[in-house]
């Protein structure tokens, strides 16, 4: 009979526990996007199938658009997402889930925003694992991607790119009105007129709250300012083999009589946390974009760039 000392057993147990802890910690690290599947063919050929699969798994399509020829983005919601959006005053950003179909060379990539990552970024209170499970059933789940190293929930919730860069709770204040109804009507009017080069992609009203989330496409066709343009910005920051197209579209949030949007230095950085500060494909190449985006969204909201609410 082979005898093993208690000391050896203790060391072995400690090693096993250490390995388990490392696995658990690794599992707790998240990345902004999930690659659902890959394939071949044209982007347009996949749109109907993706929408059907989403609907079959309990999601409602609220909007879609093609920011450029090689990509199509679909935005969905469901009751769980809407409940999460009502979990605190500014959680409305979590109401929509973004799905992208992107052509990269001969490959089609079907990807989506990671629900758990976005819930942490938007400080959602409550469990949205059901959304993650439903997305994986609808679209598949090959792997999470984005930065080389993932972030845990606490790091994401307190995220800012570097010293002097904005946090989640430092948004643009775009406009203020006498009522929620007036604020929503003003944003609808501005987006319909494509004020500031912004146009409406979707609208989600948060149940039980005077809060509405708008998805906004940004085009320089009327402004002549490339730094606010979806296509230009993505050519500079979305250059890896796996594309992060589901970063788009940008958002406008109406809460009561106030209209806001996440600061672009947060909104871009939280989805591209490993984007370099300088060099090729860096923040330096889009340095004017945060101000250009703010100006466009302010015009769309019917506000004044000179006002500071």
ABEGO torsion letter per residue (X at the ends): XBBBBAAAAAAAAAAAAAAAAAAAAAAABBBABBBABBBBEBAAAAAAAAAAAAAAAGBBBABBBBABAABBBBBBBBAAAAAAAAABAAAAAAABBBBBBBBBEABBBBBBBBAAAAAAAAGBBEBAAAAAAAAAAAAEBABBBEBABBBBAAAAAABBABBGBBBAABBBBABBBABAAAAAAAAAAAAAAGBGGBBBABBBBBBGBBBBBBBBBBBAAAAGBAAABAAAAAAAABABABBAAAAOBBBBBBBEABBBBBBAAAAAAAABAABBABEBGBAAAAAAAAAAAAAAAAAAAGBBAABBX
